[in-house]
Amino acid sequence: MASDRMDGTADGDPRFEILIVGMNGDLRGKQLPPSAEDKVWAGDIRLPTSTQSLDIWGDDNDDITGLSLTIGDPDGKLAPDRRSLAPMPWAPEGSMQVLATMHEFDGSPSFMDPRAILAAVLERYATRGLTPVVATELEFYVMSGDWRETGRPSPPESLTYRGEPNGFQLYDMSAVDALDGYLRTLRAYASVQGLPADATTAEFGPGQFEVNLLHRADALAAADDCLYLKRIAEQAARRHGLKSTCMAKPYSDHAGSGLHVHASIIDRQGRNILDAKGGEPKRLKSVTAGLLNTMREAQLIFAPFANSYRRFQPGSFAPVDLTWGSGHRGTAIRIPDKDGPAARIEHRVAGADANPYLLLAAILGGMLTGLDGELDPGEETTPSHTSVNTTRLTHDFLSAVETFRTSPFIADIFGARYQALYGDTKRKEALAHLRTVSDFDYRTYLPRL
C-alpha cells in the first residue's frame, strides 16, 4: 500500500485522471497510466452517456428516464478541456487530472453534461458581446474522521472540550490555529493546482470554514475552480485523518453551509455594464429583478437535496425571502457595490451542496432576463426597513421539484430534456425522503401517540 510522504503526496506510480461532472456535482471518470495520456487528448476515451444521469445513490433510473439499458446504454466521447489540466498533489508525484465534456459521436455536447449547459448560457452572453465575471465563496465543514464508525458527524477533537464544541467560532483565529495543519495542506494543494484562492475564514459552526476564490472573466473556469476546491478540501482532510463535507446542513444545531456567487458583466470594451454611474443606472436593479423573478423556479438547483431545505430557517443567514439590499447579508440578493468597476450582485441562496455549473447557469440565466428591460426588484431591504409582501422560497423539497419541472424559464436555460431528467430524478429522491420514517418521528410521536 502506498504511504503518504511528509509533503502530502503519496508514494507509487503517477496516474492520469479524466473526469466528468455528474448531475449532483460528483466527479466520475477513468484513471489511466500516464502512457495513455495521448488517448485522452485524441478524444478516444469513452464512458456511457448515462453516467451523467445517475442519482445521488448512483442509480441510472432507466425505468423513469429511458436513457440507459432501454437504448443500449450507449457510449459518449470525452472531450478534455486542456485549461482544466492540473496536478493532483495528494497523489504520487507527476499525477494529473483534467475535466472533460461528454460529447455524442456526432460531435455535439451531451444534453446531460453540466459543463455543456453552462457553456451554452455563456454563448448567449457572447452573442451580445458580453462576458460574465464570476467569483464563488464556498463554506464547508471539517469533522472528525470517525464518522463512518459513529454514523454521525462530530467536530475535530481540537475544537471541542470534553466532547462538546467550544462555541461559535466566527472569524475566530484560535479555530484557524487549531486546524492549522489541515488548512496549510489545503492552501498548498490549491497553490499547486493554481486555484485563485484568497481569504480563508472560520465560520459560525464548529469546524466550518469558508474559502473565497477570486473572480474570473470565464464562468466555466470559475465553476471548475469551485469543483476542484471541493475535491482539495476532501483530499486535505483525508491527509489529516479528518472528513470534509459540503452537506448543506450536517448539524441540526449549527449553521448550514452556503455557496455564494458574485457576478458582474463586462462588454467588449471591458466596461462593467452593471456600474450605476458609468453605465445604465437601472440595469443593476433590472438584473436583480430578473434573479428574484426566477429564483423560485430555480430553487431546486440552489437546493438540490432533501437535506438542503433544513438550511432555510428564519433568523439564519440563509435567505428565506426573495429580497434584495445594498450590503445587507440577510437578503437573497446583496449588492456589495453599485458604482465603479466592482459593481456586482451577490447571490446568497445556494447551499454548498449545489452543482457549481448548474448553479452558475441558473444565476446567469436569471440575469439574462433582466438585461433587456427595466424590471423592478421591488422595495429594498435596509437595516431600518424590511420589505413586506415578499414571496418566500419554499421549505419543501417536493414543492421545489414540481415548480422546477413546469418552469418555462428552466426549459429555456437548461433545455426541456434536461429539465425532465433532473426533475424526474429529484422527484424520486423527494418521494423516497417523504416515505422514510426518521428517528425524529420515533422519538417524538411513538411515545405519545
C-alpha positions in Angstrom: 0.0 0.0 0.0 1.3 3.5 -0.9 2.2 5.6 2.1 1.9 9.4 2.5 5.1 11.4 2.4 5.6 14.5 4.6 5.0 16.8 1.6 1.4 15.4 1.3 1.9 13.4 -1.8 1.8 9.6 -1.9 4.4 7.0 -3.0 3.8 4.9 -6.0 3.4 5.3 -9.8 1.8 8.5 -11.2 -1.6 8.4 -12.8 -3.7 10.5 -15.1 -7.4 11.0 -14.4 -10.0 12.2 -16.9 -13.1 13.4 -15.1 -16.7 14.4 -16.0 -19.2 16.1 -13.8 -22.4 14.3 -12.7 -25.8 15.7 -12.1 -25.0 16.1 -8.4 -21.7 17.8 -8.9 -19.9 14.5 -8.3 -16.8 13.5 -10.3 -16.7 10.4 -12.4 -14.3 9.2 -15.0 -11.3 7.0 -15.6 -7.9 6.6 -14.1 -5.2 5.9 -16.6 -1.4 5.4 -16.7 0.5 8.4 -18.0 1.4 6.5 -21.1 -2.3 6.7 -22.1 -2.4 10.5 -22.0 -2.3 10.7 -25.8 -5.6 8.8 -26.0 -7.1 11.5 -23.7 -6.1 14.4 -26.0 -7.1 12.5 -29.1 -10.7 12.1 -27.7 -10.5 8.4 -27.6 -11.7 7.9 -24.0 -15.4 6.8 -23.7 -17.9 6.4 -21.0 -21.7 5.6 -21.2 -23.6 8.8 -21.6 -25.9 7.6 -18.8 -23.0 8.3 -16.4 -24.3 11.8 -16.1 -27.9 10.7 -15.4 -27.0 8.9 -12.1 -28.9 10.0 -9.0 -27.4 10.5 -5.5 -27.4 6.8 -4.9 -25.6 6.0 -8.3 -28.8 4.6 -9.9 -29.3 5.4 -13.6 -33.2 5.2 -13.1 -33.6 3.7 -16.6 -37.3 2.9 -15.7 -38.1 6.6 -15.5 -35.5 8.2 -17.8 -35.1 5.6 -20.6 -31.5 6.8 -21.0 -29.6 3.6 -20.1 -30.3 0.0 -21.0 -33.5 0.9 -22.8 -31.4 2.4 -25.6 -28.5 0.1 -25.1 -26.5 2.3 -22.7 -24.5 3.9 -25.5 -21.1 5.4 -25.1 -20.2 9.0 -25.5 -16.7 10.5 -26.1 -14.9 12.6 -23.5 -13.7 15.9 -24.8 -11.0 17.1 -22.4 -10.6 20.8 -21.6 -6.9 21.5 -21.5 -7.4 24.6 -19.4 -8.5 22.4 -16.5 -5.4 20.3 -16.6 -3.9 20.3 -13.1 -1.6 18.3 -10.8 -3.0 16.1 -8.1 -0.7 17.0 -5.2 -2.3 14.3 -2.9 -1.4 11.5 -5.4 2.0 10.2 -6.5 4.3 12.8 -8.0 3.5 13.5 -11.6 -0.2 12.6 -11.3 -2.5 14.9 -13.3 -6.3 15.4 -13.7 -8.4 17.0 -16.4 -12.1 17.8 -16.8 -13.9 16.8 -19.9 -17.3 17.4 -21.5 -19.4 14.5 -22.7 -20.0 14.5 -26.4 -22.2 12.4 -28.7 -20.5 10.7 -31.6 -21.7 13.3 -33.9 -19.6 15.8 -32.1 -22.4 17.7 -30.2 -22.2 18.1 -26.4 -24.5 15.8 -24.5 -27.6 17.5 -23.2 -26.8 15.9 -19.8 -23.4 17.5 -19.3 -23.4 20.3 -16.7 -20.3 21.9 -18.2 -22.0 22.0 -21.6 -25.2 23.5 -20.1 -23.2 26.4 -18.6 -21.2 26.8 -21.8 -24.5 27.3 -23.8 -25.6 30.0 -21.4 -22.2 31.8 -21.8 -22.6 31.6 -25.6 -25.8 33.7 -25.2 -23.8 36.4 -23.5 -21.1 36.1 -26.2 -23.6 36.8 -28.9 -24.4 40.0 -27.2 -20.7 40.9 -26.8 -20.9 40.4 -23.1 -18.8 38.4 -20.6 -19.9 37.4 -17.1 -17.3 37.9 -14.4 -17.8 35.4 -11.6 -16.4 34.5 -8.2 -17.5 31.9 -5.6 -17.3 31.7 -1.8 -17.5 28.1 -0.6 -18.4 27.1 3.0 -17.8 23.6 4.3 -17.3 21.6 7.5 -14.3 19.7 8.6 -15.1 16.9 11.1 -13.7 14.0 12.9 -12.6 11.1 10.8 -14.7 8.5 12.8 -18.0 9.4 11.1 -18.3 6.0 9.4 -18.0 4.2 12.8 -20.3 6.5 14.7 -22.8 7.1 11.9 -22.9 10.9 12.6 -20.7 13.9 12.3 -18.7 15.4 15.2 -16.2 18.3 15.3 -12.5 17.7 15.2 -11.2 17.0 18.7 -9.1 20.1 18.7 -12.3 22.2 18.5 -14.0 20.6 21.5 -13.8 20.5 25.3 -15.0 17.2 26.9 -16.6 16.3 23.6 -18.6 19.5 23.3 -17.9 22.3 20.7 -16.1 25.3 22.1 -18.9 27.6 20.9 -19.4 29.8 17.9 -16.1 30.3 16.0 -17.0 33.1 13.5 -13.7 34.7 12.4 -12.1 33.1 15.5 -8.3 32.8 14.8 -8.0 30.2 17.6 -10.2 27.9 15.5 -7.9 28.6 12.5 -4.9 27.8 14.6 -6.5 24.6 15.9 -6.7 23.2 12.4 -3.6 24.9 11.1 -2.1 21.7 9.7 -5.2 20.9 7.7 -5.6 24.5 6.4 -1.9 24.6 5.4 -2.3 21.4 3.4 -5.5 22.8 1.7 -3.7 26.0 0.8 -0.7 24.1 -0.5 -2.9 21.9 -2.7 -4.7 25.0 -4.0 -1.4 26.6 -4.8 -0.1 23.6 -6.7 -3.3 23.5 -8.8 -3.2 27.2 -9.5 -6.5 27.9 -7.9 -7.1 31.6 -7.3 -7.8 31.1 -3.6 -8.0 34.2 -1.5 -9.1 34.5 2.2 -9.8 31.6 4.4 -12.1 32.3 7.4 -13.6 30.4 10.3 -17.4 30.4 10.1 -20.1 30.0 12.8 -20.2 26.2 13.2 -17.5 24.1 14.8 -15.1 23.1 12.1 -16.8 25.3 9.5 -14.6 27.3 7.1 -15.0 29.5 4.1 -12.6 29.8 1.2 -13.0 32.7 -1.2 -12.0 32.2 -4.8 -11.0 35.3 -6.8 -13.2 36.4 -9.7 -12.7 35.2 -13.3 -13.8 36.6 -16.6 -14.5 32.9 -17.5 -17.5 31.5 -15.7 -16.7 27.9 -16.8 -13.2 28.2 -15.3 -14.8 29.7 -12.1 -17.1 26.6 -11.8 -14.0 24.3 -12.4 -12.2 26.2 -9.6 -15.1 25.6 -7.2 -15.3 21.9 -8.1 -11.6 21.5 -7.7 -11.7 23.3 -4.3 -14.3 20.8 -3.1 -12.0 18.0 -4.0 -9.0 19.6 -2.5 -10.9 20.1 0.8 -11.8 16.4 0.9 -8.3 15.2 0.0 -6.6 17.5 2.5 -9.0 16.2 5.2 -8.0 12.6 4.3 -4.4 13.5 4.7 -5.0 14.6 8.3 -7.4 11.8 9.3 -10.4 14.1 9.0 -13.5 14.4 6.9 -14.8 17.4 4.9 -18.4 17.8 3.8 -20.4 20.2 1.6 -23.7 18.9 3.0 -25.9 22.0 3.4 -26.8 21.2 7.0 -24.7 18.5 8.6 -25.6 19.5 12.2 -29.1 20.2 13.5 -28.0 22.9 15.9 -25.2 24.6 13.9 -25.2 26.8 10.8 -25.6 25.5 7.4 -23.0 25.9 4.6 -23.6 28.1 1.6 -22.1 28.7 -1.8 -22.3 32.4 -2.5 -21.7 33.8 -6.0 -20.6 37.2 -7.0 -21.3 38.2 -10.6 -20.9 41.2 -12.9 -20.9 41.7 -16.7 -18.4 43.4 -18.9 -18.8 44.5 -22.5 -16.3 44.2 -25.4 -14.5 47.4 -24.1 -14.1 45.8 -20.7 -16.7 48.2 -19.1 -18.8 46.9 -16.3 -22.4 47.3 -17.6 -23.8 47.0 -14.0 -21.9 50.1 -12.9 -24.7 52.5 -11.9 -22.6 55.6 -12.6 -20.6 54.6 -15.6 -23.3 52.6 -17.3 -27.1 52.3 -17.4 -28.3 53.2 -13.8 -31.3 51.0 -14.0 -29.6 47.9 -15.3 -28.3 46.6 -11.9 -31.8 46.8 -10.5 -33.3 45.1 -13.6 -30.8 42.2 -13.4 -31.5 41.9 -9.7 -35.2 41.7 -10.5 -34.5 39.0 -13.1 -32.8 36.9 -10.5 -35.6 37.4 -8.0 -38.3 36.6 -10.6 -36.7 33.3 -11.5 -35.5 32.2 -8.0 -38.4 30.1 -7.0 -38.3 28.2 -10.3 -34.6 27.6 -9.9 -34.6 26.8 -6.2 -34.1 23.1 -7.0 -30.7 24.0 -8.5 -29.7 26.1 -5.4 -31.0 23.4 -3.0 -30.8 20.0 -4.8 -31.3 17.6 -1.9 -33.7 16.9 0.9 -31.1 18.0 3.4 -30.7 21.3 1.6 -34.1 22.5 2.9 -33.0 22.2 6.5 -30.8 25.2 5.9 -33.6 27.6 5.1 -34.6 28.8 8.6 -35.9 32.2 9.7 -33.3 34.2 11.5 -30.4 32.4 9.8 -28.0 33.8 7.2 -29.7 31.5 4.6 -32.3 33.7 3.0 -36.0 32.6 3.1 -37.5 35.7 1.4 -37.0 37.0 -2.1 -35.5 40.3 -1.1 -32.6 42.4 -2.1 -30.5 45.1 -0.4 -27.3 47.1 -0.7 -24.7 45.5 1.6 -27.4 43.6 3.5 -26.4 40.0 4.3 -29.9 38.9 5.2 -31.2 39.3 1.7 -31.3 36.8 -1.2 -29.6 39.2 -3.5 -27.0 41.5 -1.9 -25.4 44.5 -3.8 -21.9 44.8 -2.3 -21.0 47.7 -4.7 -23.2 49.6 -7.2 -20.7 52.1 -8.5 -17.5 51.6 -10.4 -15.7 48.5 -11.8 -16.6 46.4 -8.8 -20.4 46.9 -9.2 -21.9 43.4 -8.9 -24.6 41.2 -7.3 -24.0 38.6 -4.7 -26.4 35.6 -4.9 -26.7 34.2 -1.3 -29.3 31.4 -1.7 -27.4 28.3 -2.8 -26.0 25.7 -0.4 -22.5 24.3 -0.5 -24.1 21.1 -2.0 -25.1 22.8 -5.2 -23.5 21.7 -8.5 -21.4 24.8 -9.4 -22.1 24.5 -13.2 -25.8 24.3 -12.9 -25.7 27.0 -10.2 -23.9 29.5 -12.4 -26.2 28.5 -15.4 -29.3 29.4 -13.3 -27.8 32.6 -11.9 -26.5 33.9 -15.3 -29.7 32.8 -16.9 -31.8 34.8 -14.4 -29.5 37.8 -15.0 -30.2 37.5 -18.8 -33.9 38.0 -18.2 -33.2 41.4 -16.7 -30.7 42.7 -19.3 -33.2 43.9 -22.0 -35.9 45.5 -19.9 -36.3 47.7 -16.9 -37.6 45.2 -14.4 -38.4 46.4 -10.9 -37.0 44.3 -8.0 -39.4 45.9 -5.5 -38.6 47.5 -2.2 -35.1 47.5 -1.0 -34.4 45.8 2.3 -32.3 48.1 4.6 -31.2 47.9 8.2 -34.2 50.1 9.1 -36.7 48.8 6.6 -37.7 45.2 5.8 -39.7 44.7 2.6 -43.3 43.5 3.1 -45.5 41.2 1.0 -42.4 39.4 -0.4 -42.5 36.0 -1.9 -40.9 33.2 0.1 -38.7 30.4 -1.0 -40.2 27.0 -0.3 -39.0 24.9 2.7 -40.3 21.8 0.9 -38.1 19.6 -1.4 -41.0 18.2 -3.4 -42.6 21.6 -3.9 -39.3 22.8 -5.4 -39.2 19.8 -7.6 -42.7 20.4 -9.0 -42.0 24.1 -9.6 -38.8 23.3 -11.4 -40.5 20.6 -13.6 -43.1 23.0 -15.0 -41.0 26.2 -15.4 -40.7 27.8 -18.8 -37.5 29.6 -17.6 -35.9 26.3 -16.7 -36.8 24.8 -20.0 -35.2 27.7 -21.8 -32.0 27.8 -19.8 -31.4 24.0 -19.3 -33.3 22.6 -22.2 -36.6 20.7 -21.9 -34.8 17.3 -21.9 -32.6 18.1 -19.0 -35.5 19.7 -17.2 -37.3 16.4 -17.4 -34.3 14.3 -16.5 -33.3 16.4 -13.5 -36.9 17.0 -12.3 -37.9 13.3 -12.6 -34.7 12.1 -10.8 -35.1 14.6 -8.0 -38.8 13.7 -7.7 -37.8 10.1 -7.0 -35.4 11.3 -4.3 -38.0 13.6 -2.7 -40.6 10.8 -2.6 -38.0 8.5 -1.0 -37.4 11.1 1.7 -41.1 11.5 2.4 -41.6 7.8 2.7 -38.7 7.4 5.2 -39.8 7.4 8.9 -37.0 9.2 10.8 -35.6 8.9 14.3 -37.3 12.3 15.0 -40.7 10.6 14.3 -39.9 7.7 16.6 -38.6 9.9 19.5 -41.4 12.5 19.2 -44.5 10.6 18.3 -44.1 6.9 19.2 -44.2 7.5 23.0 -47.1 9.9 22.7 -49.5 8.6 20.1 
